[in-house]
């Protein structure tokens, strides 16, 4: 194949335009856009004074002078205003009438020659030595919301054969400025949102136990790894006066501030109910919680939960017991302390909390034998995806539990290592929570 390649940068105009557009593309502020455009704009539309005007959001006939520049030499420019129109909009005075009032009332591009305006309502004596002006509207959604007005001292100024090029370039400046301003505002809003989400996440973490409690007969380890957004994972421990303990893990559907708010509601409901309520069964507690969440009208949200009551010594002849109820939550894993076999605690299951007012629940009970380990987790673990969109799943979780003894710290470490091996990344799409406890009792069986 034979082709002819012509390097257009050999053309001086194209070379200068290319370099200008490259610099403009790096601009992070509207002021930088104008500074980069100005030298080229002056070459195609020479001027002695440049005025920027905005009517955005103002009543008809009213306007603000947002920028004033005196042109110096071939490429220099001197700003005659200190206000930043994008940050100090309210401080900039609003005007009516005068030359600018005539221009914006006309609404279309204007060339005005033989000026003789010793004093103007908005510009004062700034244009007393100017002989001509060229006014270019910058359109937004079809309406002239901004104006660029160039002045020269020559009463016969501006070449009619070239004003179209200058008008088009001026409009381009306005379009790029709006885009840069929109990007800047988007970044600022994202930073504000990020700060708010970080604050929500900090509050959310403060609602979790500050330290692992000392529960008779149990060794405990917990892990709470957050996703990129505030989520709704929750775990907690409750001490009852009769010597039993409540253990809960829960997950609010969704992410963000809404999920975190429901998580805070759940915590408040549980702490308000289980306080000083010895003898309450897990299904009693979940029924009450469902009624309160449903009554709060958390439309579009629901909560999966597992609540257990641990009794370290129900009587002198037996070991510890774990009575539990499950509302749509992932079945915990039980690692047998003698055989190492991992099985599912999938009994006593019902629908998630907060969905229906008609809610039925029941409790199941198991005896914890020496070195038995219970692993509670949220679906952020089993539903963690790798690059091939394969879930971590129950089989990989059970494999991680099998690879070590029942020591809670060991299990947490092995699950984290297996997750990283699967996903190959440290970030998470969902919160990942583990609550692991091993029954060590007071003596071996």
C-alpha positions as CSV (number, residue, x, y, z in Angstrom):
1,X,0.0,0.0,0.0
2,X,1.3,3.4,-1.0
3,X,0.2,6.6,0.8
4,X,1.3,10.2,1.0
5,X,1.6,11.5,4.6
6,X,1.7,15.3,5.1
7,X,2.6,16.6,8.5
8,X,0.2,19.5,9.0
9,X,2.3,20.9,11.8
10,X,4.4,22.5,9.1
11,X,1.6,24.9,8.7
12,X,2.3,27.7,11.2
13,X,-1.4,28.3,12.1
14,X,-2.2,24.6,12.6
15,X,1.0,24.2,14.7
16,X,0.0,27.1,17.0
17,X,-3.6,25.8,17.2
18,X,-2.5,22.3,18.1
19,X,-0.2,23.6,20.8
20,X,-3.0,25.9,22.2
21,X,-5.5,23.0,22.2
22,X,-3.0,20.8,24.0
23,X,-2.5,23.3,26.7
24,X,-6.3,24.0,27.0
25,X,-6.9,20.3,27.5
26,X,-4.8,20.4,30.6
27,X,-6.7,23.4,32.1
28,X,-8.4,22.6,35.4
29,X,-9.9,26.1,35.9
30,X,-12.0,28.4,33.7
31,X,-9.4,31.2,34.2
32,X,-6.7,28.9,32.8
33,X,-8.8,28.3,29.7
34,X,-9.1,32.0,28.9
35,X,-5.3,32.6,29.5
36,X,-4.4,29.8,27.1
37,X,-6.9,30.9,24.4
38,X,-6.1,34.6,24.7
39,X,-2.9,34.8,22.6
40,X,-4.5,33.0,19.6
41,X,-7.8,34.8,20.0
42,X,-5.9,38.1,19.8
43,X,-4.2,37.1,16.6
44,X,-7.5,36.4,14.8
45,X,-9.5,39.2,16.6
46,X,-7.1,41.9,17.8
47,X,-8.5,44.0,20.7
48,X,-7.5,46.5,23.3
49,X,-10.0,45.6,25.9
50,X,-12.0,42.4,26.7
51,X,-15.2,42.3,28.7
52,X,-17.0,39.1,29.8
53,X,-20.7,39.4,30.7
54,X,-23.2,36.9,32.1
55,X,-27.0,37.0,32.3
56,X,-27.3,33.4,33.7
57,X,-30.1,33.1,36.2
58,X,-30.9,36.9,36.2
59,X,-34.1,38.7,35.3
60,X,-34.4,40.0,31.7
61,X,-32.3,43.2,31.2
62,X,-30.0,42.5,34.1
63,X,-26.4,41.4,33.8
64,X,-23.1,41.0,35.6
65,X,-19.7,42.0,34.3
66,X,-17.6,38.9,35.3
67,X,-14.3,39.6,33.6
68,X,-12.3,42.7,32.5
69,X,-8.9,42.4,30.7
70,X,-6.8,45.1,29.2
71,X,-4.6,43.7,26.4
72,X,-0.9,44.5,26.5
73,X,1.3,44.1,23.5
74,X,0.9,41.1,21.3
75,X,0.2,38.4,23.9
76,X,0.0,40.1,27.3
77,X,-3.1,40.8,29.3
78,X,-3.9,42.6,32.5
79,X,-6.9,41.6,34.7
80,X,-8.9,44.6,35.8
81,X,-11.1,42.6,38.2
82,X,-10.3,40.6,41.3
83,X,-13.5,38.7,41.7
84,X,-13.8,35.0,40.6
85,X,-17.2,34.8,38.9
86,X,-17.3,31.1,39.6
87,X,-16.7,31.4,43.3
88,X,-17.8,35.0,44.1
89,X,-21.0,35.2,41.9
90,X,-23.0,36.8,44.7
91,X,-20.4,39.5,45.3
92,X,-20.4,40.7,41.7
93,X,-22.8,43.7,41.3
94,X,-25.8,43.4,38.9
95,X,-26.4,46.2,36.4
96,X,-29.0,47.3,33.9
97,X,-28.9,49.6,30.8
98,X,-25.8,51.2,29.2
99,X,-24.0,49.7,26.2
100,X,-24.1,46.2,27.6
101,X,-27.9,46.5,28.2
102,X,-28.3,47.4,24.5
103,X,-26.2,44.5,23.4
104,X,-28.0,41.8,25.5
105,X,-31.4,43.2,24.5
106,X,-30.5,42.8,20.9
107,X,-29.6,39.1,21.6
108,X,-27.5,38.5,18.5
109,X,-23.9,39.2,17.5
110,X,-23.2,42.9,17.1
111,X,-20.5,45.1,15.6
112,X,-20.8,48.7,17.0
113,X,-18.5,51.4,15.5
114,X,-17.8,55.1,16.3
115,X,-18.3,54.7,20.0
116,X,-18.4,57.8,22.1
117,X,-19.2,56.8,25.6
118,X,-17.4,58.8,28.2
119,X,-19.3,57.2,31.1
120,X,-21.2,53.9,31.2
121,X,-23.5,52.6,34.1
122,X,-21.5,49.3,34.3
123,X,-18.1,50.2,32.9
124,X,-17.6,53.8,34.0
125,X,-14.9,55.5,32.0
126,X,-13.2,52.2,31.1
127,X,-14.4,52.5,27.5
128,X,-14.1,56.2,27.0
129,X,-11.1,55.8,24.6
130,X,-12.6,52.9,22.7
131,X,-13.9,53.4,19.2
132,X,-15.5,50.1,18.3
133,X,-16.7,46.9,19.9
134,X,-17.6,43.4,18.7
135,X,-20.1,41.5,20.9
136,X,-20.4,37.7,20.6
137,X,-23.1,35.7,22.5
138,X,-22.3,32.3,24.0
139,X,-25.3,30.0,23.8
140,X,-26.3,27.5,26.4
141,X,-29.4,25.4,25.5
142,X,-30.2,27.8,22.7
143,X,-30.1,30.9,24.9
144,X,-27.4,33.6,25.0
145,X,-26.4,33.3,28.6
146,X,-22.9,34.8,28.3
147,X,-21.3,37.5,26.2
148,X,-17.7,38.2,25.0
149,X,-17.2,41.8,24.1
150,X,-14.0,43.0,22.5
151,X,-13.1,46.7,22.2
152,X,-10.6,48.5,20.0
153,X,-9.6,52.2,19.9
154,X,-10.1,52.4,16.1
155,X,-13.6,53.9,15.4
156,X,-13.6,51.7,12.2
157,X,-12.2,48.7,14.0
158,X,-12.7,45.0,13.1
159,X,-12.5,43.5,9.7
160,X,-16.0,42.3,8.6
161,X,-14.3,39.6,6.5
162,X,-12.8,38.0,9.6
163,X,-15.4,38.5,12.3
164,X,-17.0,35.1,11.6
165,X,-13.8,33.3,12.5
166,X,-13.4,35.4,15.7
167,X,-17.1,34.8,16.6
168,X,-16.7,31.0,16.2
169,X,-13.5,30.9,18.2
170,X,-15.1,33.0,21.0
171,X,-18.0,30.6,21.2
172,X,-15.5,27.7,21.4
173,X,-13.9,29.4,24.3
174,X,-17.2,29.7,26.0
175,X,-18.1,26.1,25.4
176,X,-14.7,24.8,26.7
177,X,-15.0,27.1,29.7
178,X,-18.4,25.6,30.6
179,X,-17.1,22.1,30.2
180,X,-14.1,22.8,32.4
181,X,-16.3,24.4,35.0
182,X,-18.7,21.5,34.9
183,X,-15.8,19.1,35.4
184,X,-14.4,21.2,38.2
185,X,-17.8,21.3,40.0
186,X,-18.2,17.6,39.5
187,X,-14.8,16.9,41.1
188,X,-15.8,19.2,44.0
189,X,-19.1,17.5,44.4
190,X,-17.4,14.1,44.3
191,X,-14.9,15.2,47.0
192,X,-17.8,16.4,49.1
193,X,-19.7,13.1,48.6
194,X,-16.5,11.2,49.4
195,X,-16.0,13.1,52.6
196,X,-19.6,12.5,53.6
197,X,-19.3,8.8,52.8
198,X,-16.1,8.6,54.9
199,X,-18.0,10.3,57.7
200,X,-20.9,7.8,57.4
201,X,-18.4,4.9,57.4
202,X,-16.7,6.3,60.5
203,X,-20.0,6.5,62.3
204,X,-20.9,3.1,61.1
205,X,-17.7,1.6,62.5
206,X,-18.3,3.3,65.8
207,X,-21.5,1.4,66.2
208,X,-19.7,-1.9,66.1
209,X,-18.2,-3.4,69.3
210,X,-15.1,-1.4,70.3
211,X,-13.5,-4.6,71.7
212,X,-14.2,-8.3,71.7
213,X,-16.0,-9.3,74.9
214,X,-14.7,-11.9,77.3
215,X,-17.4,-14.6,77.1
216,X,-17.0,-17.7,79.4
217,X,-16.0,-20.8,77.4
218,X,-15.4,-19.0,74.1
219,X,-12.4,-17.9,72.1
220,X,-13.6,-15.2,69.7
221,X,-12.1,-13.4,66.6
222,X,-13.9,-10.8,64.4
223,X,-13.1,-9.0,61.2
224,X,-14.9,-6.2,59.5
225,X,-13.6,-5.1,56.1
226,X,-15.4,-2.2,54.4
227,X,-16.2,-1.8,50.7
228,X,-15.6,1.3,48.7
229,X,-19.0,2.6,49.9
230,X,-20.6,2.7,53.3
231,X,-22.5,-0.5,53.7
232,X,-24.8,-2.2,56.2
233,X,-22.9,-5.1,57.8
234,X,-23.4,-5.3,61.5
235,X,-22.3,-7.6,64.4
236,X,-22.7,-7.4,68.1
237,X,-22.7,-9.1,71.5
238,X,-25.2,-8.8,74.3
239,X,-24.6,-9.9,77.9
240,X,-27.8,-11.0,79.8
241,X,-28.1,-11.1,83.6
242,X,-28.7,-14.8,83.7
243,X,-25.2,-15.4,82.3
244,X,-26.2,-16.1,78.7
245,X,-25.0,-14.1,75.8
246,X,-26.6,-12.8,72.6
247,X,-24.5,-12.9,69.4
248,X,-25.8,-11.3,66.2
249,X,-24.6,-10.8,62.6
250,X,-26.7,-8.9,60.1
251,X,-26.5,-7.4,56.6
252,X,-28.7,-4.6,55.3
253,X,-29.4,-4.9,51.5
254,X,-27.6,-2.4,49.4
255,X,-24.8,0.1,50.0
256,X,-24.4,3.8,50.8
257,X,-25.9,6.1,53.4
258,X,-29.3,4.4,53.2
259,X,-27.9,1.0,54.2
260,X,-25.8,2.5,56.9
261,X,-28.8,4.3,58.3
262,X,-30.9,1.1,58.5
263,X,-27.9,-0.6,60.1
264,X,-27.9,2.1,62.8
265,X,-31.7,1.6,63.3
266,X,-31.2,-2.1,63.6
267,X,-28.6,-1.6,66.3
268,X,-30.8,0.8,68.2
269,X,-33.7,-1.6,68.1
270,X,-31.7,-4.6,69.3
271,X,-30.0,-2.6,72.1
272,X,-33.3,-1.2,73.2
273,X,-35.0,-4.7,73.3
274,X,-32.4,-7.1,74.6
275,X,-31.2,-4.9,77.4
276,X,-32.1,-6.7,80.6
277,X,-34.3,-9.2,78.8
278,X,-32.9,-12.5,80.2
279,X,-34.8,-15.5,78.8
280,X,-35.7,-14.0,75.5
281,X,-35.4,-16.5,72.6
282,X,-33.7,-15.6,69.3
283,X,-37.1,-15.9,67.5
284,X,-38.7,-13.5,70.0
285,X,-36.0,-11.0,69.4
286,X,-36.2,-11.2,65.6
287,X,-40.0,-11.0,65.6
288,X,-39.8,-7.7,67.6
289,X,-37.0,-6.4,65.3
290,X,-39.1,-7.2,62.2
291,X,-42.1,-5.3,63.6
292,X,-40.0,-2.2,64.3
293,X,-38.2,-2.2,61.0
294,X,-41.4,-2.8,59.0
295,X,-43.2,-0.1,61.0
296,X,-40.3,2.4,60.2
297,X,-41.2,2.0,56.4
298,X,-37.7,1.1,55.1
299,X,-39.1,0.7,51.6
300,X,-36.7,-1.0,49.2
301,X,-34.5,-2.2,52.1
302,X,-34.4,-5.4,54.0
303,X,-32.1,-7.0,56.6
304,X,-30.8,-10.5,56.8
305,X,-29.8,-11.6,60.3
306,X,-28.6,-14.5,62.4
307,X,-29.2,-14.2,66.2
308,X,-28.0,-16.7,68.7
309,X,-28.2,-17.1,72.4
310,X,-25.1,-18.8,73.9
311,X,-25.5,-20.5,77.3
312,X,-22.1,-21.5,78.7
313,X,-23.6,-24.0,81.2
314,X,-27.3,-24.7,81.0
315,X,-27.0,-27.4,83.7
316,X,-24.3,-29.4,85.5
317,X,-24.6,-32.5,83.3
318,X,-24.1,-30.9,79.8
319,X,-21.8,-28.5,78.0
320,X,-22.7,-25.2,76.3
321,X,-25.7,-24.7,74.0
322,X,-26.3,-22.4,71.1
323,X,-29.9,-21.5,70.4
324,X,-30.4,-19.6,67.2
325,X,-32.8,-18.2,64.6
326,X,-32.0,-17.1,61.1
327,X,-33.8,-14.5,58.9
328,X,-32.7,-14.9,55.4
329,X,-29.0,-14.8,56.4
330,X,-26.3,-17.1,55.1
331,X,-26.2,-20.3,57.2
332,X,-23.2,-20.2,59.5
333,X,-20.6,-22.9,59.2
334,X,-19.9,-25.3,62.1
335,X,-16.5,-26.9,62.3
336,X,-16.5,-30.1,64.4
337,X,-13.8,-29.9,67.0
338,X,-13.1,-33.7,66.9
339,X,-13.3,-34.6,63.2
340,X,-12.7,-31.2,61.5
341,X,-15.8,-31.7,59.3
342,X,-17.5,-28.5,58.3
343,X,-21.3,-28.4,58.1
344,X,-24.0,-25.8,57.8
345,X,-26.3,-24.5,60.5
346,X,-29.2,-24.1,58.2
347,X,-32.1,-24.7,60.5
348,X,-34.6,-22.2,62.0
349,X,-34.8,-20.2,58.8
350,X,-37.3,-17.6,57.7
351,X,-37.6,-14.5,55.5
352,X,-35.4,-11.4,55.9
353,X,-36.4,-8.7,58.4
354,X,-38.5,-5.7,57.4
355,X,-40.2,-7.2,54.3
356,X,-43.7,-8.3,55.7
357,X,-45.5,-7.5,58.9
358,X,-46.7,-11.2,59.0
359,X,-43.5,-12.8,60.2
360,X,-43.1,-16.2,61.7
361,X,-39.8,-17.4,63.2
362,X,-38.6,-20.3,65.3
363,X,-35.5,-21.2,67.1
364,X,-33.2,-24.3,66.9
365,X,-30.7,-25.5,69.4
366,X,-27.4,-27.3,69.2
367,X,-24.9,-28.5,71.8
368,X,-21.4,-27.1,71.4
369,X,-18.8,-29.7,72.0
370,X,-15.2,-29.1,73.0
371,X,-13.3,-27.2,70.2
372,X,-16.4,-26.8,68.0
373,X,-16.1,-23.6,66.0
374,X,-18.9,-21.5,64.6
375,X,-18.2,-19.2,61.7
376,X,-20.7,-16.3,61.0
377,X,-20.2,-14.3,57.8
378,X,-21.9,-11.9,55.5
379,X,-22.4,-12.4,51.7
380,X,-19.7,-10.0,50.9
381,X,-17.4,-13.0,51.5
382,X,-19.1,-15.8,49.5
383,X,-20.2,-13.4,46.7
384,X,-16.7,-11.9,46.1
385,X,-16.0,-12.1,42.4
386,X,-12.7,-12.5,40.6
387,X,-11.9,-11.1,37.1
388,X,-13.7,-14.1,35.5
389,X,-16.9,-13.2,37.4
390,X,-16.6,-16.4,39.5
391,X,-17.9,-16.1,43.0
392,X,-15.8,-17.2,46.0
393,X,-18.6,-19.4,47.1
394,X,-19.3,-21.8,50.0
395,X,-16.9,-24.5,48.7
396,X,-13.9,-22.1,48.9
397,X,-15.0,-20.9,52.3
398,X,-15.2,-24.4,53.6
399,X,-11.8,-25.2,52.1
400,X,-10.3,-22.3,54.0
401,X,-11.9,-23.5,57.2
402,X,-10.6,-27.0,56.7
403,X,-7.0,-25.9,56.1
404,X,-6.5,-24.8,59.7
405,X,-7.6,-25.9,63.1
406,X,-10.6,-24.3,64.8
407,X,-8.7,-21.4,66.3
408,X,-10.7,-18.3,65.5
409,X,-7.7,-16.1,64.6
410,X,-6.4,-18.8,62.3
411,X,-9.7,-19.1,60.5
412,X,-10.0,-15.4,59.9
413,X,-6.5,-15.3,58.5
414,X,-7.1,-18.3,56.2
415,X,-10.4,-16.8,54.9
416,X,-8.7,-13.5,54.1
417,X,-5.8,-15.3,52.4
418,X,-8.3,-17.4,50.3
419,X,-10.3,-14.3,49.3
420,X,-7.2,-12.5,48.1
421,X,-6.0,-15.6,46.2
422,X,-9.4,-15.7,44.5
423,X,-9.9,-12.0,43.7
424,X,-6.2,-10.8,43.5
425,X,-7.2,-7.4,44.9
426,X,-7.4,-5.7,48.3
427,X,-10.5,-3.7,47.5
428,X,-14.0,-5.0,47.9
429,X,-17.4,-4.5,46.2
430,X,-19.2,-5.3,49.4
431,X,-18.5,-5.3,53.1
432,X,-16.9,-8.5,54.4
433,X,-17.6,-9.4,58.0
434,X,-16.6,-12.5,60.0
435,X,-17.5,-13.5,63.6
436,X,-15.8,-16.7,64.6
437,X,-16.1,-18.3,68.1
438,X,-14.7,-21.6,69.3
439,X,-16.1,-23.4,72.4
440,X,-13.1,-24.3,74.6
441,X,-15.1,-24.9,77.8
442,X,-13.5,-25.5,81.1
443,X,-12.3,-29.0,80.5
444,X,-11.9,-31.5,77.6
445,X,-14.7,-34.0,77.0
